[in-house]
Amino acid sequence: MTSAPLHSTPSDTFHAATFDTPCGPFSVAVNDSGAVVATAFGDLARLQQRLPRQSNPIGYSASKGLAVIKAQIDAYFAGERRTFSVSLAARGTVFQQRVWAALAAIPFGETRSYGQLADELGNPGASRAIGRANATNPICLIVPCHRVIGADGSLTGFAFGEDIKRQLLTHEGALRTRP
């Protein structure tokens, strides 16, 4: 695991780490209080794209919060954890926050369509807006945007590609593996 502090504004310091998972490198950024602000499948450069604007890498350091998150991610991939118990600090609009909360409520091993989420949020017909908010979720995996699929069951709209989305849903038992 490598870790690095990232800086956004004078009051925002983020600590970041990248570690290996069965889906490839996974990067996490936390704020000074240890709350997750962003995650990404990929390296720190990929994570940087998901952080608030003006964030710049400024070196490496360890963070206790990052070790806890890594342990939970490792346990998830080992089949020992189905939910995460870490503080989150994603920045977004009120609507985005509502959608991200709905994503977090989708149980392990289940999926929802964009339309189903729109209905659950009391906004029937807002599936495109739900899709856009899903696409802007800065905390993938922990806030499980991979559990949202097309109404026809297609694996649409995952920032890190259909292959990783398929791996995650197969791991959770939400998809049957193909012969």
Buried (B, 14 or more C-beta within 10 A) or exposed (E): EEBBBBBBEEEBBBBBBBBEBEBEBBBBBBBEEBBBBBBBBBBBEBBBEBBBEEBEBEEEEBBEBBBBBBEBBBEBBEEEBEEBEBEBBBEBEEBBEBBBEBBBEBEBEEBBBBBBBBBBBEBEEBBEBBBBBBEBBBBBBBBBBBBBBBEEEEBBBBBBEEEBBBBBBEBBEBBEEEE
